[in-house]
Amino acid sequence: MTKSPKNPRQREHQANERTFLAWLRTSISLIGFGLAIARFGLFLQQSQTNNSSNVLQATLLFDSHLLGLSLIVIGIIIVALAGFRYNQVYWQIERLSYRPNRFLIWIVTGLIMLLGTLSLPIVWGGKKSPPKAKPATQVLRILPK
């Protein structure tokens, strides 16, 4: 004979908590990716070696910084939405009136697709052809006499 749980809706509440934790992991990942992408722009800035790529590097720095910041903000918003949704589902389970809501899923999907699309130029921009070599006369002027 198996014991029945004290709360007959225990499984539903545990599933709700697992879903909340999945949203929490997603938001932490977005925040982490945002920090990494923002730091990637700083790496590009520090690794530039000649003046001819200044425009490209400045553009990539701005884009990666903006994209990283956007990912961090979206991650924070998802934490807030996950907490709100968890509480909403909790009370729906208690009242036996649970209704799935796909609106939040589609909003988050759209935002992640948009931010992923915005990251493509950063990746492709880093693979530009190497800058042309300076003429030999300019190199010779740099050498000490």
C-alpha positions as CSV (number, residue, x, y, z in Angstrom):
1,M,0.0,0.0,0.0
2,T,1.5,3.3,-1.0
3,K,1.1,6.5,0.9
4,S,-0.8,9.3,-0.7
5,P,0.8,12.7,-0.4
6,K,-0.6,15.2,2.0
7,N,-1.2,17.6,-0.8
8,P,-3.0,15.9,-3.7
9,R,-1.6,18.5,-6.1
10,Q,2.0,18.0,-5.0
11,R,3.1,16.7,-8.5
12,E,1.7,19.8,-10.2
13,H,3.4,22.1,-7.8
14,Q,6.7,20.3,-8.2
15,A,6.4,20.5,-12.0
16,N,5.7,24.2,-11.7
17,E,8.9,24.6,-9.6
18,R,10.9,22.6,-12.2
19,T,9.6,24.9,-14.9
20,F,10.5,28.0,-12.9
21,L,14.0,26.6,-12.4
22,A,14.3,26.0,-16.2
23,W,13.4,29.6,-16.8
24,L,15.9,30.7,-14.2
25,R,18.7,28.7,-15.9
26,T,17.7,30.3,-19.2
27,S,18.0,33.8,-17.8
28,I,21.3,33.0,-16.1
29,S,22.6,31.7,-19.4
30,L,21.4,34.9,-21.2
31,I,23.1,37.1,-18.6
32,G,26.3,35.0,-18.9
33,F,26.3,35.2,-22.7
34,G,25.7,38.9,-22.5
35,L,28.7,39.4,-20.3
36,A,30.8,37.3,-22.6
37,I,29.8,39.1,-25.7
38,A,30.4,42.5,-24.1
39,R,33.8,41.4,-23.0
40,F,34.5,40.1,-26.6
41,G,34.2,43.7,-27.8
42,L,36.8,44.8,-25.3
43,F,39.1,41.9,-26.5
44,L,38.7,43.1,-30.1
45,Q,39.6,46.7,-29.0
46,Q,42.7,45.5,-27.2
47,S,43.8,43.2,-30.0
48,Q,43.7,45.8,-32.8
49,T,47.2,46.5,-34.1
50,N,46.9,49.1,-36.9
51,N,44.9,52.2,-37.5
52,S,43.2,51.0,-40.8
53,S,40.9,48.7,-38.8
54,N,39.9,51.3,-36.3
55,V,36.5,51.9,-37.9
56,L,35.7,48.1,-38.0
57,Q,36.9,47.6,-34.5
58,A,34.9,50.6,-33.1
59,T,31.8,49.3,-34.9
60,L,32.2,45.8,-33.6
61,L,32.9,47.1,-30.1
62,F,29.7,49.2,-30.1
63,D,27.7,46.3,-31.5
64,S,29.0,43.7,-29.2
65,H,28.6,46.0,-26.2
66,L,25.0,46.8,-27.1
67,L,24.2,43.2,-27.9
68,G,25.7,42.1,-24.6
69,L,23.8,44.7,-22.7
70,S,20.6,43.6,-24.4
71,L,21.1,40.0,-23.5
72,I,21.7,41.0,-19.8
73,V,18.5,43.1,-19.7
74,I,16.5,40.3,-21.4
75,G,17.8,37.8,-18.9
76,I,16.8,40.1,-16.0
77,I,13.3,40.5,-17.5
78,I,12.9,36.8,-18.0
79,V,13.7,36.2,-14.3
80,A,10.9,38.7,-13.4
81,L,8.5,37.1,-15.8
82,A,9.3,33.6,-14.6
83,G,8.6,34.6,-11.0
84,F,5.3,36.2,-12.0
85,R,4.3,33.1,-14.1
86,Y,5.3,30.7,-11.3
87,N,3.1,32.6,-8.8
88,Q,0.2,32.7,-11.3
89,V,0.4,29.0,-12.0
90,Y,0.7,28.2,-8.3
91,W,-2.7,29.9,-7.6
92,Q,-4.3,28.3,-10.7
93,I,-3.2,24.9,-9.5
94,E,-4.6,25.6,-6.0
95,R,-8.0,26.7,-7.5
96,L,-8.0,23.8,-10.0
97,S,-8.3,26.3,-12.8
98,Y,-4.9,25.9,-14.6
99,R,-4.9,27.2,-18.2
100,P,-1.7,27.0,-20.3
101,N,-0.5,30.3,-21.7
102,R,1.8,30.3,-24.8
103,F,2.0,34.1,-25.1
104,L,5.1,34.3,-22.9
105,I,6.7,31.5,-24.8
106,W,6.3,33.3,-28.1
107,I,7.5,36.6,-26.7
108,V,10.7,35.1,-25.3
109,T,11.3,33.0,-28.5
110,G,11.0,36.2,-30.6
111,L,13.4,38.1,-28.4
112,I,16.0,35.4,-28.5
113,M,15.7,35.0,-32.2
114,L,16.1,38.8,-32.6
115,L,19.2,38.9,-30.4
116,G,20.7,35.9,-32.1
117,T,20.2,37.6,-35.5
118,L,21.8,40.7,-34.2
119,S,24.9,38.7,-33.2
120,L,25.5,37.5,-36.7
121,P,27.3,40.7,-37.9
122,I,29.6,40.5,-34.9
123,V,30.7,37.0,-35.8
124,W,31.0,37.7,-39.6
125,G,32.6,41.1,-38.9
126,G,35.5,39.4,-37.0
127,K,36.5,37.4,-40.2
128,K,37.2,40.4,-42.4
129,S,40.2,40.1,-44.7
130,P,43.5,41.2,-43.2
131,P,44.4,44.8,-43.8
132,K,46.8,45.7,-46.6
133,A,50.4,46.0,-45.7
134,K,51.9,49.4,-45.4
135,P,54.3,50.5,-48.2
136,A,58.0,49.9,-47.5
137,T,58.7,53.6,-47.3
138,Q,56.5,54.0,-44.3
139,V,58.1,51.1,-42.6
140,L,61.6,52.5,-43.2
141,R,60.6,55.8,-41.6
142,I,59.8,54.0,-38.3
143,L,63.3,52.4,-38.0
144,P,65.8,54.4,-36.0
145,K,68.7,56.0,-37.8
